Amino acid sequence: MIRVTWLALSTLLLATGCARERPVEVHGTVERDRLEIIAESNERIVEIVVHEGDHVQAGSVLVRQEAGIAQPRIDQSRAAVLEAQRHLADLEQGPRQREIVAARATLGGAESELQTAQSEYERVQALVQRKLLSQSNLDQARARRDSARAARDAARAGYELLQQGTRTEQVAAARAAVERATASLTEIETVAARHTVTAPRAALVEALPYKLGERPAAGRPVAVLLADGVPYARVHVPEPLRMKFTAGARVEATVDGRAERLQGTVRFVSAEAAFTPYYALTQQDRSRLAYLAEITLDDPAAQALPAGLPIQVLVPAERP
């Protein structure tokens, strides 16, 4: 009887020791950063470049939407920039010698016209004084003379302006016009570029909610990506184990189909329990609480794990 009791006690102690050596296990799933790429406008989808399950690099085109009126506006803005740049170049270069020669010739012609008009006015004035012509003829001759004088003054001003060259104020104003036109073009091109949806980082295409020809609502996702990089495990930690799961704690994890354990680091533990608030529970009920935790799987072997795969996170039991 004593021997049987001792054997039972030894078995119990052995079982207790094994239980203490046996790691505690919490369950969850493998996750990756999920990126929802939204549509900037409700224009029609004209091209879907990728397929679900494709792997894309950062900057890869995913979906193209119809540009609408953006292209004509871009063409107009580019023409405005070219025109402003040409005007600025002309001002910076200054007047050409041929322009100065042409302005001098224009001034000479205007002076000749003024001399002719002045002579005609004097002739008509003499005839009017002799009562051979009416006063209206004199008024007409005076008007022609005054018009010729005004043309001569304008030609002289233009000639002198070309001789003086371009003023700094004119160059500054032209340069500002180029900057305004360039900024307007950049704004329009930025808006138009949003019709081409690209991947912000290397990722796997998980879903393409819209089909070719459809019009997605502005702000709705047109592509869902699972980002490359280090995956993480999302688990719910029971309240009795909460103290063991702190940021930076090292843990091990296992997945079905892989015998080796994966190394991981706790990066986040929720401060709020998933069930009834702690202050409304008894000590016995508190053990039913669970806290959401995220564990970075920084083991190189975890790079190939697919999202959604069940995972078990192991926490060694405390020794007495």
C-alpha positions in Angstrom: 0.0 0.0 0.0 2.8 2.4 0.9 4.7 1.4 -2.3 1.6 2.1 -4.4 1.1 5.5 -2.8 4.7 6.4 -3.3 4.5 5.4 -7.0 1.4 7.5 -7.4 3.0 10.5 -5.6 6.1 10.2 -7.8 3.9 10.1 -11.0 2.1 13.2 -9.8 5.3 15.1 -9.0 6.7 14.1 -12.4 3.5 15.2 -14.1 3.6 18.5 -12.2 7.2 19.1 -13.2 6.5 18.4 -16.8 3.5 20.8 -16.7 5.8 23.4 -15.3 8.3 22.8 -18.0 5.7 22.8 -20.7 5.4 26.2 -22.4 2.1 28.1 -22.2 0.5 28.7 -25.6 -1.6 31.5 -27.0 -3.2 31.5 -30.4 -3.6 34.0 -33.2 -2.9 34.6 -36.9 0.0 35.8 -39.0 -0.6 39.3 -40.3 1.0 41.8 -42.6 0.5 45.6 -43.0 -2.6 46.0 -45.1 -2.6 49.0 -47.5 -5.8 50.3 -49.0 -5.0 52.5 -52.1 -7.9 54.9 -52.7 -9.2 56.6 -55.8 -8.6 60.4 -55.9 -11.6 60.9 -58.3 -14.6 59.1 -59.7 -13.3 58.9 -63.2 -13.8 55.7 -65.2 -11.1 52.9 -64.9 -9.5 52.5 -68.3 -6.7 50.0 -67.4 -5.9 47.5 -64.6 -2.3 46.7 -64.9 -1.9 44.0 -62.2 -3.9 40.9 -61.1 -4.7 39.6 -57.7 -1.8 37.7 -56.3 0.8 39.7 -58.2 3.9 41.0 -56.4 4.6 44.7 -57.1 7.5 47.0 -56.3 7.2 50.5 -54.9 6.0 52.9 -57.6 4.5 50.2 -59.8 1.3 51.2 -61.7 -1.8 49.4 -60.4 -4.8 51.1 -62.0 -5.3 53.9 -64.4 -8.3 56.2 -64.5 -9.6 58.3 -67.3 -7.8 61.7 -67.3 -11.0 63.6 -68.4 -10.3 67.3 -69.0 -6.9 67.1 -67.3 -5.0 66.6 -70.5 -6.3 69.7 -72.4 -5.5 71.8 -69.3 -2.0 70.4 -69.2 -1.5 71.3 -72.8 -2.7 74.8 -72.2 -0.5 75.3 -69.2 2.6 74.0 -71.1 1.9 76.5 -73.9 1.6 79.3 -71.3 4.9 78.3 -69.8 6.7 78.3 -73.2 5.3 81.7 -74.1 6.4 83.2 -70.7 9.8 81.7 -71.1 10.3 83.1 -74.6 9.2 86.6 -73.4 11.6 86.4 -70.6 14.4 85.3 -72.9 13.7 88.3 -75.2 13.9 90.7 -72.3 17.0 89.3 -70.9 18.7 89.4 -74.3 17.7 92.9 -74.9 16.9 94.6 -78.2 18.6 93.3 -81.3 20.6 95.6 -83.6 18.1 95.0 -86.4 15.3 96.3 -84.2 17.2 99.4 -83.4 17.9 100.0 -87.1 14.2 99.5 -87.9 13.2 101.9 -85.1 15.6 104.5 -86.5 14.2 104.1 -90.0 10.7 104.5 -88.6 11.7 107.6 -86.8 13.2 109.0 -90.0 10.0 108.3 -91.9 7.9 109.9 -89.2 10.0 113.1 -89.3 9.7 113.2 -93.1 6.0 112.9 -92.8 5.9 115.7 -90.3 7.9 118.0 -92.5 5.6 117.3 -95.4 2.5 117.9 -93.2 4.0 121.1 -91.8 4.7 122.4 -95.3 1.2 121.6 -96.5 -0.2 123.4 -93.4 1.8 126.5 -94.2 0.7 126.5 -97.8 -3.0 126.1 -97.0 -2.7 128.8 -94.3 -1.4 131.2 -96.9 -4.2 130.4 -99.4 -6.8 130.8 -96.6 -5.4 134.3 -95.8 -5.7 135.2 -99.5 -9.3 133.9 -99.4 -8.6 131.2 -102.0 -9.4 128.3 -99.6 -12.0 127.9 -96.9 -11.2 127.6 -93.1 -12.1 123.9 -93.2 -9.2 123.3 -95.5 -6.9 124.8 -92.9 -8.4 122.8 -90.1 -7.8 119.6 -92.1 -4.2 120.5 -92.8 -3.7 121.3 -89.1 -5.1 117.9 -88.1 -2.8 116.1 -90.5 0.2 118.1 -89.2 -0.7 117.3 -85.6 -1.2 113.6 -86.4 2.2 113.5 -88.1 3.8 115.2 -85.1 2.3 112.6 -82.7 3.5 109.7 -84.9 7.0 111.3 -84.9 7.0 111.5 -81.1 5.9 107.9 -80.7 8.6 106.7 -83.1 11.2 108.7 -81.3 10.1 107.3 -77.9 10.3 103.7 -79.3 13.8 104.3 -80.7 15.1 105.8 -77.4 13.6 102.9 -75.5 15.4 100.4 -77.6 18.6 102.3 -77.2 18.3 102.3 -73.4 17.7 98.5 -73.3 15.4 96.4 -71.1 14.7 97.7 -67.6 15.3 95.4 -64.6 11.7 95.8 -63.6 10.5 94.3 -66.9 12.8 91.3 -66.5 11.6 90.8 -62.9 8.0 90.9 -64.0 8.6 88.4 -66.8 10.5 86.1 -64.5 7.6 86.2 -62.1 5.2 85.3 -64.9 7.3 82.3 -65.8 7.2 81.1 -62.1 3.4 81.6 -62.0 2.9 79.6 -65.2 5.3 76.8 -64.0 3.5 76.6 -60.7 0.1 76.3 -62.4 1.4 73.6 -64.7 2.8 71.7 -61.7 -0.5 71.8 -59.9 -2.4 70.5 -62.9 0.1 67.7 -63.5 -0.1 66.7 -59.8 -3.8 66.4 -60.0 -3.6 64.5 -63.3 -1.0 62.1 -61.8 -3.6 61.0 -59.2 -5.5 59.3 -62.0 -2.7 56.8 -62.1 -2.7 54.7 -59.0 0.7 53.3 -57.9 2.0 51.1 -55.1 3.5 53.1 -52.2 5.8 50.1 -51.3 6.7 46.6 -52.3 3.7 44.4 -51.6 1.4 41.6 -52.7 -1.9 42.5 -54.5 -4.6 41.0 -52.3 -7.8 42.5 -53.9 -8.9 44.7 -56.8 -12.5 45.7 -55.8 -13.4 47.4 -59.2 -13.5 46.1 -62.7 -12.5 47.7 -66.0 -14.9 50.4 -67.0 -16.4 51.0 -63.5 -16.3 54.4 -61.8 -15.1 54.1 -58.2 -16.3 56.7 -55.7 -13.6 59.2 -54.7 -12.0 58.0 -51.5 -12.9 54.3 -52.1 -10.1 51.7 -52.3 -9.3 50.5 -55.8 -6.5 48.2 -54.7 -5.7 46.4 -51.5 -2.1 45.4 -50.8 -0.3 43.3 -48.3 3.1 44.9 -47.7 6.4 43.1 -47.8 8.7 43.1 -44.9 8.6 41.5 -41.4 5.2 39.9 -40.6 3.7 39.9 -37.2 1.4 37.7 -35.1 -1.8 39.0 -33.7 -2.9 37.1 -30.6 -5.2 37.5 -27.6 -3.3 37.1 -24.3 -5.3 35.7 -21.3 -5.2 37.9 -18.2 -3.0 35.5 -16.1 -0.3 35.8 -18.8 -0.6 39.6 -19.3 2.5 40.3 -17.1 4.7 38.2 -19.3 3.7 40.0 -22.5 5.5 43.4 -22.3 6.9 45.5 -25.1 10.3 44.1 -26.0 9.8 40.6 -24.5 11.2 37.8 -26.6 8.9 34.9 -27.4 8.8 31.8 -29.7 6.1 30.8 -32.1 5.1 27.8 -34.2 3.0 27.3 -37.3 1.6 24.2 -38.8 3.9 22.5 -41.3 7.1 23.9 -39.8 8.9 22.0 -37.1 11.3 24.8 -36.2 10.2 27.5 -33.8 10.2 31.1 -34.9 11.7 33.9 -32.9 9.6 37.0 -32.2 9.4 40.2 -30.1 6.3 41.7 -28.5 5.8 45.1 -30.0 2.4 46.0 -28.6 -0.1 44.9 -26.0 -3.5 46.6 -25.7 -4.3 48.4 -22.4 -7.9 47.5 -22.7 -9.3 44.1 -22.1 -11.6 42.5 -24.7 -14.4 41.7 -22.3 -16.0 43.1 -19.1 -14.1 46.0 -17.4 -11.6 44.7 -14.8 -13.2 46.7 -11.9 -16.5 44.8 -12.3 -15.0 41.3 -12.1 -14.0 39.0 -9.3 -10.6 37.4 -9.1 -12.0 34.3 -10.6 -13.6 36.2 -13.5 -10.5 38.2 -14.3 -8.8 35.1 -15.7 -11.3 35.2 -18.6 -10.1 38.6 -19.8 -7.9 38.7 -22.9 -5.6 41.5 -24.3 -4.8 42.0 -27.9 -1.1 41.7 -28.6 1.1 42.1 -31.7 4.4 40.2 -32.0 7.0 41.1 -34.6 8.3 37.9 -36.2 11.8 39.1 -36.9 13.0 35.6 -37.6 14.3 35.4 -41.3 12.4 32.1 -41.7 9.1 34.0 -41.1 9.5 36.2 -44.3 7.7 33.6 -46.4 4.7 33.1 -44.1 1.4 34.0 -45.7 -1.1 36.4 -44.0 -3.9 34.7 -42.2 -2.0 31.6 -41.2 -2.8 30.3 -37.7 0.1 30.7 -35.3 0.8 29.6 -31.7 3.0 31.9 -29.5 4.8 30.0 -26.8 5.7 31.5 -23.4 7.7 29.3 -21.1 6.0 28.7 -17.8 7.6 30.2 -14.7 9.8 27.8 -12.6 9.1 27.6 -8.9 
